[in-house]
Amino acid sequence: MKKIIWAVLLLCVSLPSLAQKEYGIKFSNLMNEELSLESAIRLGLENNSQFLMAKQDIIIAEQKLREAKFRYLPQFSLQGTATFYEADYPMVLPENVANRVLPAKGTPILDKDDRFFGVGITATQYIYSGGRIHGTLKTARANLKQVRSNYEIVKNRIVRDIKISFAKLLYAQQNEQLTLNVWQQAQAWSKNYSGDVWTKMQISALLAQLQSQYALAINERNNARMDMLAGLNKELNSTFTISGEFAPVQVDGDLPHFQLWALEFRPELKSAIYELELDNIAIDLALAKRYPDIILNASYEKVGSSDLEDVNKQISLSVQLPLSYTISEQIAQQRAEQRKNNLRRATIEDKIQVEVATSFENNLFWQTEARTRETTYRTLDKMLAQDTKNVPHSGLAPLQALQAYLQTAQLYLQAVRENHIAKARLEWSIGQDL
């Protein structure tokens, strides 16, 4: 019995991660072909500059992390100098040419008074740094986590927008076909109508209204297509079609579970938490300035004026204690930043909870409303398909019924569109695909 309970718990924990889809950016160009929703998302990610820049930010953060790890290793430098000089008094070369002391004319240690050569190697190793090197490494790791969260933020927003644009374009295509069919059927029915001039005037007005609705449907489809092109980041003259099931979708789950998932999966909250981690590290780094650096330095060089027979060797242990007037101010500043970001994290958490609750209620309404409108639409659709041949040749009832059928069908399509949009927003609010 205990094994069964543990298996059920493991399944409940793994379901959210299994539900999440990974949309890679390596994807072939599917323009001029039918795009499914998943294909449109992949293509949109592949062409989105903000998403690609976020991916480059990850690469930069990874390189900075590798760079921070190298600070634990000794730093080596190789130097070679050839100096031709004239000095009546001993002089020191600049640091960028080895910081060497050159003797004056007549110094017996050199064969030539106007030339000096040297080659050498120097190694520097930090023995103790008050935690500054380790703090730099921790900062690089926390920064990488935050950059990855920002990447997920950009990705989730793009996926949400493409899902919404896809649903709107599917609706516009369905609505355009629906209004065209109704308008053509109304035209066919009205050809054999007979009656007085008043009835014919009303028939003409109804036909004009249906024609206008068809024109509006075409315009709405064109606008939805432009929005989809913008989401895909393609040229405005690109040709494409989309295909997908346009029917009510059902989301199973309750609000408490969705709110818990949002706290776990929303990258905005993770980013705020990593920001607090960076603040803690910054405080530690500011405190570390109170402690000295202990540095071990060693060098080996061969010098001379005509050959390199002379050898210099040295090993030094240096203790450097920084004396700064601003350490206490820096610590106070970082603690204030920490408190500010802690308030920001709490604000983001409250905002996420509101977004989840709002999108959940909206999705619940539209998935119920879509099913209700579907029942009415299916009933009228069956009645319309039963017998369209026995249409009376006079009166307005057939055309009025046809217009009522169109309005009912459009209300159903609008409900399906809002149902898909509400689901997309719910998925974005919890940070997971359902």
C-alpha positions as CSV (number, residue, x, y, z in Angstrom):
1,M,0.0,0.0,0.0
2,K,2.9,2.4,0.8
3,K,4.5,1.7,-2.6
4,I,1.2,2.7,-4.3
5,I,1.0,5.9,-2.3
6,W,4.6,6.9,-3.1
7,A,4.0,6.1,-6.8
8,V,0.9,8.4,-6.9
9,L,2.8,11.2,-5.2
10,L,5.7,10.8,-7.6
11,L,3.3,11.0,-10.6
12,C,1.6,14.2,-9.2
13,V,5.0,15.8,-8.9
14,S,6.2,14.8,-12.4
15,L,3.0,15.8,-14.2
16,P,3.8,19.6,-14.3
17,S,7.3,18.9,-15.8
18,L,5.9,16.4,-18.3
19,A,3.2,18.9,-19.4
20,Q,5.9,21.6,-20.3
21,K,6.8,21.6,-23.9
22,E,10.2,22.6,-25.1
23,Y,10.2,24.7,-28.2
24,G,13.7,24.7,-29.7
25,I,14.9,27.4,-32.1
26,K,16.5,25.1,-34.6
27,F,13.7,24.7,-37.0
28,S,13.4,24.7,-40.8
29,N,11.6,27.6,-42.6
30,L,8.0,26.4,-43.0
31,M,6.7,29.5,-44.8
32,N,4.6,28.7,-47.9
33,E,3.4,25.6,-46.1
34,E,0.7,24.8,-43.5
35,L,1.7,25.8,-40.0
36,S,0.5,24.0,-37.0
37,L,0.5,25.8,-33.6
38,E,3.8,24.1,-32.6
39,S,5.4,24.9,-35.9
40,A,4.3,28.5,-35.6
41,I,5.8,28.8,-32.1
42,R,9.1,27.3,-33.2
43,L,9.3,29.6,-36.2
44,G,8.4,32.6,-34.1
45,L,11.1,31.8,-31.6
46,E,13.6,31.2,-34.4
47,N,13.0,34.7,-35.9
48,N,12.5,36.7,-32.7
49,S,15.5,39.0,-32.0
50,Q,14.7,39.4,-28.3
51,F,14.6,35.7,-27.8
52,L,17.9,35.3,-29.7
53,M,19.5,38.1,-27.7
54,A,18.4,36.4,-24.5
55,K,20.1,33.2,-25.6
56,Q,23.3,35.2,-26.3
57,D,23.1,36.6,-22.8
58,I,23.2,33.1,-21.5
59,I,26.4,32.4,-23.5
60,I,27.9,35.6,-22.1
61,A,27.0,34.6,-18.5
62,E,28.5,31.2,-19.0
63,Q,31.8,32.6,-20.2
64,K,31.9,35.0,-17.2
65,L,31.4,32.0,-14.9
66,R,34.4,30.2,-16.5
67,E,36.4,33.4,-16.2
68,A,35.6,33.6,-12.5
69,K,36.8,30.1,-11.9
70,F,40.2,30.9,-13.4
71,R,40.8,33.4,-10.6
72,Y,41.5,30.5,-8.3
73,L,44.5,29.6,-10.5
74,P,47.9,31.3,-10.4
75,Q,48.3,34.1,-13.0
76,F,51.4,33.8,-15.2
77,S,53.1,36.3,-17.4
78,L,56.0,36.0,-19.8
79,Q,58.1,39.0,-20.6
80,G,60.9,39.8,-22.9
81,T,62.6,43.2,-23.3
82,A,65.3,44.7,-25.4
83,T,66.2,48.3,-24.3
84,F,68.6,50.7,-25.8
85,Y,69.2,53.7,-23.6
86,E,71.4,56.5,-22.5
87,A,71.4,57.4,-18.8
88,D,73.6,59.6,-16.7
89,Y,71.7,58.5,-13.6
90,P,69.9,55.1,-12.9
91,M,66.4,55.0,-14.3
92,V,63.3,52.7,-14.0
93,L,61.5,51.4,-17.0
94,P,57.7,51.8,-17.1
95,E,55.6,48.9,-15.8
96,N,54.5,47.9,-19.2
97,V,58.1,47.0,-20.1
98,A,58.9,45.0,-17.0
99,N,59.6,47.7,-14.4
100,R,63.3,47.2,-14.6
101,V,66.1,49.4,-13.1
102,L,68.7,50.5,-15.6
103,P,72.1,51.6,-14.3
104,A,73.8,54.8,-15.3
105,K,76.9,55.1,-17.6
106,G,80.0,53.4,-16.3
107,T,78.3,50.9,-14.1
108,P,80.6,47.9,-13.9
109,I,77.9,45.3,-13.8
110,L,77.1,45.8,-17.5
111,D,79.3,45.2,-20.5
112,K,77.5,47.8,-22.6
113,D,76.2,51.1,-21.2
114,D,73.5,51.6,-23.8
115,R,71.7,48.3,-24.0
116,F,69.9,45.9,-21.8
117,F,68.1,42.6,-22.5
118,G,65.9,40.4,-20.4
119,V,63.5,37.5,-20.4
120,G,61.5,36.2,-17.5
121,I,58.4,34.6,-16.1
122,T,56.2,35.7,-13.2
123,A,53.6,33.9,-11.2
124,T,51.1,35.4,-8.8
125,Q,48.8,33.4,-6.6
126,Y,46.2,34.8,-4.1
127,I,46.6,32.8,-0.8
128,Y,43.7,34.7,0.9
129,S,41.4,37.4,-0.3
130,G,38.8,37.7,2.4
131,G,36.3,35.7,0.3
132,R,36.4,38.2,-2.6
133,I,37.4,35.6,-5.2
134,H,34.8,33.1,-4.0
135,G,32.2,35.9,-3.9
136,T,33.0,36.7,-7.5
137,L,32.4,33.1,-8.5
138,K,29.1,33.0,-6.5
139,T,28.1,36.3,-8.3
140,A,28.8,34.7,-11.7
141,R,26.7,31.7,-10.8
142,A,23.8,33.7,-9.6
143,N,24.0,36.0,-12.6
144,L,23.8,32.9,-14.9
145,K,20.6,31.7,-13.1
146,Q,19.1,35.2,-13.4
147,V,19.9,35.4,-17.1
148,R,18.4,32.0,-17.7
149,S,15.2,33.2,-15.9
150,N,15.1,36.3,-18.1
151,Y,15.4,33.9,-21.1
152,E,12.4,32.0,-19.9
153,I,10.5,35.2,-19.4
154,V,11.0,36.3,-23.0
155,K,10.3,32.8,-24.3
156,N,7.0,32.5,-22.4
157,R,5.8,35.9,-23.5
158,I,6.5,35.1,-27.2
159,V,4.8,31.7,-26.9
160,R,1.7,33.3,-25.3
161,D,1.5,36.0,-28.0
162,I,1.8,33.5,-30.8
163,K,-0.9,31.2,-29.3
164,I,-3.2,34.2,-29.1
165,S,-2.4,35.3,-32.7
166,F,-2.9,31.7,-33.9
167,A,-6.3,31.5,-32.2
168,K,-7.4,34.8,-33.7
169,L,-6.4,33.8,-37.2
170,L,-8.1,30.4,-36.9
171,Y,-11.3,32.2,-35.8
172,A,-11.0,34.8,-38.6
173,Q,-10.6,32.0,-41.2
174,Q,-13.6,30.1,-39.9
175,N,-15.7,33.3,-39.7
176,E,-14.9,34.3,-43.2
177,Q,-15.9,30.9,-44.6
178,L,-19.1,30.9,-42.5
179,T,-20.2,34.4,-43.7
180,L,-19.4,33.5,-47.3
181,N,-21.5,30.4,-47.1
182,V,-24.5,32.2,-45.5
183,W,-24.3,35.1,-48.0
184,Q,-24.2,32.7,-51.0
185,Q,-27.1,30.7,-49.6
186,A,-29.1,33.8,-49.0
187,Q,-28.5,35.0,-52.6
188,A,-29.6,31.6,-53.9
189,W,-32.8,31.7,-51.9
190,S,-33.7,35.3,-52.8
191,K,-33.6,34.7,-56.6
192,N,-37.0,33.1,-56.7
193,Y,-38.7,35.4,-54.2
194,S,-41.9,37.1,-55.3
195,G,-44.0,39.6,-53.4
196,D,-44.7,43.3,-53.0
197,V,-42.0,46.0,-53.3
198,W,-41.8,46.4,-49.5
199,T,-40.8,42.8,-49.0
200,K,-38.3,43.1,-51.8
201,M,-36.8,46.2,-50.2
202,Q,-36.3,44.3,-46.9
203,I,-34.8,41.3,-48.7
204,S,-32.4,43.6,-50.4
205,A,-31.4,45.2,-47.1
206,L,-30.9,41.8,-45.5
207,L,-28.7,40.7,-48.4
208,A,-26.7,43.9,-48.1
209,Q,-26.1,43.4,-44.4
210,L,-24.9,39.8,-45.1
211,Q,-22.6,41.1,-47.8
212,S,-21.2,43.7,-45.4
213,Q,-20.6,41.1,-42.7
214,Y,-18.7,39.0,-45.2
215,A,-16.5,42.1,-46.1
216,L,-15.9,42.7,-42.4
217,A,-14.9,39.1,-42.0
218,I,-12.4,39.4,-44.8
219,N,-10.9,42.6,-43.2
220,E,-10.7,40.8,-39.8
221,R,-8.9,37.9,-41.4
222,N,-6.4,40.2,-43.1
223,N,-5.7,42.0,-39.8
224,A,-5.3,38.7,-38.0
225,R,-2.9,37.5,-40.7
226,M,-0.8,40.7,-40.2
227,D,-0.7,40.1,-36.5
228,M,0.4,36.6,-37.1
229,L,3.2,37.7,-39.5
230,A,4.4,40.2,-36.8
231,G,4.5,37.4,-34.3
232,L,6.5,35.2,-36.7
233,N,8.8,38.2,-37.5
234,K,8.4,37.5,-41.2
235,E,8.1,39.9,-44.2
236,L,4.6,41.4,-44.6
237,N,4.4,39.9,-48.2
238,S,5.1,36.4,-47.0
239,T,2.5,33.7,-47.9
240,F,1.5,31.1,-45.4
241,T,-1.5,29.1,-44.1
242,I,-2.3,27.7,-40.7
243,S,-4.2,24.6,-39.7
244,G,-5.5,23.5,-36.4
245,E,-8.5,22.2,-34.6
246,F,-10.9,25.0,-33.8
247,A,-13.1,23.5,-31.1
248,P,-13.6,24.2,-27.4
249,V,-10.7,23.1,-25.1
250,Q,-11.1,21.8,-21.6
251,V,-8.6,22.5,-18.8
252,D,-8.8,20.3,-15.7
253,G,-7.4,21.6,-12.5
254,D,-8.2,23.8,-9.5
255,L,-7.0,27.2,-8.6
256,P,-4.9,26.3,-5.5
257,H,-2.8,23.8,-7.6
258,F,-2.3,26.4,-10.4
259,Q,-1.2,29.0,-7.9
260,L,1.4,26.6,-6.4
261,W,2.6,25.8,-9.9
262,A,3.0,29.5,-10.7
263,L,5.1,30.0,-7.6
264,E,7.3,27.1,-8.7
265,F,7.5,27.7,-12.5
266,R,7.0,31.4,-13.2
267,P,10.5,32.7,-14.2
268,E,9.7,36.3,-13.1
269,L,9.6,35.1,-9.5
270,K,12.8,33.0,-9.9
271,S,14.5,36.1,-11.4
272,A,13.5,38.2,-8.3
273,I,14.8,35.4,-6.0
274,Y,18.2,35.4,-7.9
275,E,18.3,39.2,-7.6
276,L,18.1,38.8,-3.8
277,E,20.9,36.2,-3.9
278,L,23.0,38.7,-5.8
279,D,22.2,41.3,-3.1
280,N,23.4,38.9,-0.4
281,I,26.6,38.3,-2.3
282,A,27.2,42.0,-2.8
283,I,26.9,42.5,1.0
284,D,29.4,39.8,1.6
285,L,31.8,41.3,-0.9
286,A,31.4,44.7,0.7
287,L,32.2,43.2,4.1
288,A,35.2,41.4,2.6
289,K,36.9,44.7,2.0
290,R,37.7,44.8,5.7
291,Y,40.1,41.9,5.3
292,P,43.6,41.8,3.8
293,D,44.8,40.2,0.6
294,I,47.7,37.7,1.0
295,I,49.5,37.3,-2.3
296,L,52.4,35.0,-3.2
297,N,54.5,36.2,-6.1
298,A,57.5,34.5,-7.7
299,S,59.6,35.3,-10.7
300,Y,62.6,34.0,-12.7
301,E,64.5,36.0,-15.3
302,K,67.7,36.1,-17.2
303,V,69.2,39.5,-18.0
304,G,72.3,41.1,-19.5
305,S,73.7,43.7,-21.8
306,S,75.2,41.4,-24.4
307,D,74.1,38.0,-23.3
308,L,71.6,36.5,-20.8
309,E,74.0,34.9,-18.4
310,D,72.8,36.7,-15.3
311,V,69.9,35.2,-13.4
312,N,67.4,36.9,-11.0
313,K,65.1,34.8,-8.8
314,Q,62.6,35.9,-6.2
315,I,59.7,34.8,-4.1
316,S,57.6,37.3,-2.2
317,L,54.7,37.1,0.2
318,S,52.6,40.3,0.2
319,V,49.9,41.4,2.7
320,Q,47.7,44.2,1.4
321,L,45.1,45.7,3.7
322,P,42.8,48.2,1.9
323,L,41.9,51.3,3.8
324,S,38.8,52.8,2.3
325,Y,36.6,55.6,3.7
326,T,33.4,54.2,2.0
327,I,33.2,50.6,3.2
328,S,30.4,51.3,5.7
329,E,28.5,53.4,3.1
330,Q,28.8,50.6,0.6
331,I,27.5,48.1,3.1
332,A,24.5,50.3,4.0
333,Q,23.8,50.8,0.3
334,Q,23.8,47.1,-0.5
335,R,21.5,46.3,2.5
336,A,19.1,49.0,1.2
337,E,19.2,47.4,-2.2
338,Q,18.4,44.0,-0.6
339,R,15.4,45.4,1.3
340,K,14.1,47.0,-1.9
341,N,14.4,43.8,-4.0
342,N,12.8,41.9,-1.2
343,L,9.8,44.2,-1.5
344,R,9.9,43.8,-5.2
345,R,9.8,40.0,-4.9
346,A,6.8,40.2,-2.6
347,T,5.1,42.5,-5.1
348,I,5.8,40.1,-8.0
349,E,4.5,37.2,-6.0
350,D,1.2,39.0,-5.3
351,K,0.9,40.0,-8.9
352,I,1.4,36.4,-10.1
353,Q,-1.3,35.2,-7.7
354,V,-3.7,37.8,-9.1
355,E,-2.8,36.9,-12.7
356,V,-3.4,33.2,-12.0
357,A,-6.8,33.8,-10.3
358,T,-7.9,36.1,-13.1
359,S,-6.9,33.9,-15.9
360,F,-8.3,30.8,-14.2
361,E,-11.8,32.4,-13.7
362,N,-11.7,33.8,-17.3
363,N,-10.8,30.3,-18.7
364,L,-13.4,28.6,-16.6
365,F,-16.1,31.0,-17.9
366,W,-15.2,30.7,-21.6
367,Q,-14.8,26.9,-21.6
368,T,-18.3,26.7,-20.1
369,E,-19.7,29.3,-22.4
370,A,-18.2,27.7,-25.5
371,R,-19.9,24.4,-24.7
372,T,-23.2,26.1,-24.1
373,R,-23.1,28.1,-27.3
374,E,-21.9,25.0,-29.2
375,T,-25.1,23.1,-28.2
376,T,-27.3,25.9,-29.6
377,Y,-25.2,26.2,-32.8
378,R,-25.2,22.4,-33.4
379,T,-29.0,22.4,-33.0
380,L,-29.5,25.2,-35.5
381,D,-27.0,23.7,-37.9
382,K,-28.9,20.4,-38.0
383,M,-32.2,22.2,-38.5
384,L,-30.7,24.2,-41.4
385,A,-29.3,21.0,-43.0
386,Q,-32.5,19.0,-42.8
387,D,-34.3,20.5,-45.7
388,T,-33.1,23.6,-47.6
389,K,-35.1,22.8,-50.8
390,N,-38.6,23.6,-49.4
391,V,-37.9,27.3,-48.9
392,P,-41.0,29.5,-49.4
393,H,-40.8,31.8,-52.4
394,S,-42.3,34.8,-50.4
395,G,-41.8,36.4,-47.0
396,L,-38.8,37.3,-45.0
397,A,-38.8,34.3,-42.6
398,P,-36.1,32.2,-44.4
399,L,-33.7,35.1,-44.7
400,Q,-34.3,36.3,-41.1
401,A,-33.8,32.7,-39.9
402,L,-30.6,32.5,-41.9
403,Q,-29.3,35.8,-40.4
404,A,-30.2,34.5,-36.9
405,Y,-28.2,31.3,-37.7
406,L,-25.2,33.4,-38.7
407,Q,-25.3,35.4,-35.5
408,T,-25.5,32.2,-33.4
409,A,-22.7,30.6,-35.3
410,Q,-20.5,33.7,-34.9
411,L,-21.2,33.8,-31.2
412,Y,-20.1,30.2,-31.0
413,L,-16.9,30.9,-33.0
414,Q,-16.1,33.9,-30.8
415,A,-16.5,31.8,-27.7
416,V,-14.1,29.2,-29.0
417,R,-11.6,31.9,-29.9
418,E,-11.9,33.4,-26.3
419,N,-11.6,29.9,-24.9
420,H,-8.3,29.3,-26.7
421,I,-7.0,32.7,-25.7
422,A,-8.0,32.2,-22.1
423,K,-6.2,28.9,-22.0
424,A,-3.0,30.5,-23.5
425,R,-3.1,33.2,-20.8
426,L,-3.7,30.7,-18.1
427,E,-0.7,28.7,-19.3
428,W,1.4,31.8,-19.3
429,S,0.3,32.8,-15.8
430,I,1.4,29.5,-14.3
431,G,4.5,29.2,-16.5
432,Q,3.5,25.7,-17.8
433,D,1.8,24.3,-20.9
434,L,-1.4,22.4,-20.0
